[in-house]
Amino acid sequence: GGATVLRRSSSRRLATEPLEAAVLRCEPPNARLQVLRAGSHGASALAWSPTGSVLAVALAHGSDSATLRLYSLDVGGEMTHEAVYAHRRLVHQLDWSADGAYLLSVSADGTAKVWHADATGPQLALNTALAHPGFVYSGRFRPHGAATKRERAGGDEADGPPLLATGGADGRLRLWNTQRAEQLAEAPAHSENLNSLSWADDTKVWSAGSDGSVRLWMVSTSGGAASTPGTALERRELSGKTINSLELHPFKRRILLQLRDEHSSLLALDTRLGGVGARYAGHAVGYNFVRASYSPDGRFVVAGGLDGTACVWAEDSCQLISKMAVGVTGPVLHAAWSAVDGVVAFCSHGPTNPIVLTYHNPNIAAANAERADNRLAASG
């Protein structure tokens, strides 16, 4: 097959596509469902499997080790599985392949690891370890695991884990064939840390970094091409600011950015025009690596806070819907929202901090609405 290359996209326009599978209509979490055991220093990353039945968690054990644990959440209650020693340093992100067969973990120890997940267990077995020259902050499997005809002919992605992209402290975007543990391409994406990645589709990937820029890259398998400059979304609001996280809206019309600045700015850029389409206020992240995300149906935005709370906003109106105490000390680093049963999991890095599962209780919502109506009537 031909060489795989990365180049910046020359167009900002992305097709607005519907979700390929129906997801549950999400509602804001307002009650605690369950508390799960974390590591001695809490947990640093979460990810639900595509079926929504298995939660992968990166457990923190001080500064010298991290383990991965799978929680199988069935009707009968929690089923935990033995933690697997995974990394020598903190894990920054987890990601499942679209078929749920593989789990990716990226770490400050300079590696990205692909694990085979046995759904019948479920258990984890190391499949591939990919070495990097420094901290790895973000890694994402290519969606759907779809290989092009050229790749299938060349054996790049047959009967194995899909291609993935990674980014880290050197600011370079890397593309990997995980079946052969081979780096296919790399490009100098950012002048500082590359903190977050999100695939737009099988041929485009967004990146964001500590240099305050957002870039769109094309993944090409045509032979003989080289990495060439392309589109960067450089906005005044982002200049000189660290971008913690980037997440593409489920309908691909916006990119959600959590900044690490004095205002804890959380905003969304329009993928067609490049302008700021929404701003969300009401939480503070300080200088912690807090990541914000969309609900699976795209109706809400969720982000943790410095004070152990989590905020949920209406995606379109930017209205703050709720601010709930998660039950941890210190910043809530990450929220993972199940697309199947609507459970939202939160994690925090710090001694004794658990993993907290929350859900939407309609009775609590109705009682809160009634109290609000009574206050309004009394004030009138």
N, C-alpha and C positions, 0 to 999 in steps of 0.2 A: 504494500500500500504506500501512498504518498506520505510526505512528512506532515505532521500535525503542527500547526502554527497558531500563535495568538496575535491578533492585531486589533487595534481599537476600531470600534465601529464608526463609520462615516455618517451614520444617521441616528438621530435621537428617537425616531418614531418606532414604537413597538405596537404590533397588532394587539388589540384588546380581544382576548380570547376567553370564553366561558370556562369554568372549571370542568374537567373531564368527567368527574364523578360527583354526584350530589353529596353534600356534606350537611351535617346537622345544623339547624338554625341555632346559632349560639345566643346565650343570654349571659349577662355579667355575673360572675361568681359573687355570692353574698354569704356563704356559710362554709365552715370547715368540714371536709368529708373524712379525712384520714391524715395521720402523721406517720411518716416513714423514717426509719433509722438512717442516718447519714454517717459520714466519717467523723473522726475525732475533731476535724476542723470544718465540718459541714459538707456542702457539695457545691460544685462550681459550674455544672452544666447539666441540662436535661434534654431529652428528646423522646416523644411518643413514637412508637412503631406505626406504620401506615394503617394497621388494623385498629389502632387505638387501645389495644389490650395489654401492651407491654411498654413500660416506662424504663428507658435507659438513663442511668444517673452516673455522673462522675463524682466519686467520693474523694474528699480532700483529707489528707493525713499530714498536716504540717506542711513544710516546704520541700520535703524530700520524697514524697510518693503520692500516687493517686491510683485508685482502683475503680473498676467499672462494676456496676451491679444492675441486674435486670429485675424489675418488679412486675410480676404477672398479676394483674388486678382482675379477678373474676368475681362473679356474683357472690361466691362464698367468702370473699374477703381477700386479704393480701397474701400473695405467695412470693416470698423472697428467694433469691438464688445466690449461691456463694459468690462473693466478690472476687473478681479476677484482677491480679496485679497488672497494671497497664502501663504506667508512666512514672518516671522519676521526679517529675515536677507537676504543677497544676495543669489540669485539662481545661482548655478554653472553649471548646465547642464539640458537640456531638451531632451526627447526622445519619439518618437511616437511608439506605437505598430504597427506591420506589417499591420494590417487591418485598421489602422487609427481610431479605436474606443476609444483608451486611450492615454493620454499624461502623461508622468512622469516628475516631477520636483524634483530636489535635492538641498538642501540648507545648508547654514552655520548655520541655526537655529537648526540643528540636526534632521531634518526630510526628508523623501522621501515621496512624495505624488503622488497618482495615481488619475487622473481626467478622468471622462467619457466625451468624446467629442461628442456632437450631431452634426453630419455632416449637418443636415438640417438647423441649426442655423447660423453658428456653435456656440455652447455655451459650457461652462465647468461646470461640477458638481463634487464635491469631492467624490471620490469613497473609497479611503483608505489612511490613514496616518500611516507611518511606522517610529517609533521612533528609533533614534540612540544615542549613548553616546557622540557624538561630531559632528563637521562639516562633512557634506556629500559632497564629491567633484564629484562623478561620479555615474551614475545609467543607466542601459540599460535593456530594455525588452529582453527576449529571442527571437531570430528571429523566424518569421513565426508563433509564438504562438503554436507550435506543442507540444502536450502532448504525452508521451509514453503510451503504452497500460496499464502499471502498474499505471501511474498517472491518466489516465481516469477511471480506475477501482476504484481507491481510491478517486476520486472526486477532485483531486488537481487542475485541470485546466479546468473544464467543465463549459461552459457558463459564463465565466468571463475573467478578464484580465489575460494575460500570466504571467509566472514566470519572475522574474527580479533579477538582481544582483546589489549590491551597494558596494561602498567603500568610505572610508573617513579618518578622522584625526587619528584614532586609528590603521590604517594599515590593518584592517581586511576586508576580502571579505565575504559578506553575500548574501545568496540566500533566496528569499522570495516567499511565496505563497500569491499573492496579493488578491485573492478572499476571503481568510480567515484571511488576515492581520497577517500571521504567518511566523516567521522566520524558515526556513527549515534547514539551515546549516550555519556555519561560519568557517573561517580558518584564522590563522595569516599569511597574505600574504606578508606584508612588514614591515620592522623595523621602518619605518617612514610613512608619509601620503601615502594613496593609492589615487592617483590623477585621474586615468583614467582606464576604462574598455572597452573591445570590444569582443563581442561574435564571435568566429570562426565558430561555427555551434550550433546546439541545445544541444550539449554535451560538448563543450569546450569554455572556456572564457580566454582571455588574461587580465593581469593586469600590471600596471606600477605605480611606486611610487617615492617619494622623496629620497629613498635610492639608486636610480640609477639602479634598477633591473627591468627586465621584466619577467613575469612568465605565464606559461600556465597551466590552471586548468581543471580537468575533473569534470563534474557534473554527479553524479551517483545516481540512485534510488534503488540500491540493498540494502537490509536490512543488518544490522549488521556491515557494513564497517565503518572505521574511517578515518579521514583526515591523509594522509601520504605524505611525501616529494616527490617531483618530479623534473621536469625540470625548470631551471631558465636560461635565457639568460643574462649572466653577461659579459659585454664587457668593455674593458679598456676605451673606449670613454665615457662610462656611469658612471664609478666609481665615487661615491661621488657627483653626479649631480642630481638635481631635474628634473624629467620628468613631464612636464605639461600635455601632451596629448599622447594618443596612438590610432591610427586608422588602422584598417586592410584594405589593398587594396581590391577593389571589387572582384578581382580574387584570393585573399588570398595568393599571392606570397610574399608580403612584409608587414612590419609593420612600419607605419610612426610615428616617435617620435619627438616631439618638446621639447627641453631642455630649462631649465631656468638657463643659465650659462653666463659667460662673453662673449662667442662667439655667443650666441643665436643659438646654434647648432640645425639644422634640418636635420635628417637623417632617412634612412629606413633600417631596418634589413631584411635579407632574412629569410623567415619562415622555409625553409628547412635546410639551413646550419647554420643559426644563425649569419652570418657575416654581415658587413655593405655593403649593395648593392647600396646605393645612398646617396649623400650629396647635400644639397641645400643651397646656399649662397646668400646674398644680402639683408637680412632684420635684424632688431634688435628688440628684445622683452624686453630687460632689465630683471627686476625681476617681470614682470607682468604675470598673468595667461592666456597667449595667447595659443590658441589651433589651431593646423594645421589640414588640412583634404585633402582628395582626391576629385576630381570631380567624379560624379556618374559613368562615364564610365572609370575611372582609368587613363585617359591620362594626367591629370594635378594635381599639388599640389598647394594649396592655403593657405596662412597664413597672418595674420595681422602684423603690425609693431608698434613699440613704437611711431613713428612720425605721426601716423594717416594714413599711407599708407597700401596697401595690395599688396602682391607679388604673381605672378603666375609663376610656373615653369613647364617645360615639365617633366613628371614623369620619363621617361626612360633616357633621355639625361642629365637631371638636369639643362638644360639651363633656365636662367631667361627670361621669355617671356615678362612680363610686370610688372611695378611697378606704381600703380595709387594712387592718392590722393583720399581717400574715402570721405573726407569732414567732418571730426570730429577732435576734439582736444584730444590729448592723444592716448593711445594705442588702436588698433583695436583688440578686444578680440576674436572674433569668426566670422567665415564665414559659411554660410549655402547655399549649391548649389542645386537648384531644379533639380530633375532627369527628370522632364517633360518638362519644357519650358526653362531651362538653365539660369534662373535668379539666381544671387548670392546676398545674403543678408549679410550685415556686421553690427556689433553692437560694441559699445564702452561704457565703464562705465565712466561717467563724466557729469557735469552740462551742460544742453542744447544739449547734443549729440543726434542726431536722429538715426533711423534705416535707412540705405541706401541700396536701391536695385539697382543693376547694371546688364548689359546685354552685349552681343556681338553685336555690330553694324557693319555689313560687309562693309558699306561705309567708316566708319572711319578706319577700318582695311586696306582697299584698299588704302586710301589716305596716311596712315602711311607707307605702303609698297612702294608706289610711291616716297615718300620723301626720304626714305632710299636708294632706287635705284638711285635717283638723287644725293644724297650725295656721294654715292660710285662712280658714274660716274665722278663727279667733282673732287674727290680726285685722280682718276686715270689719 
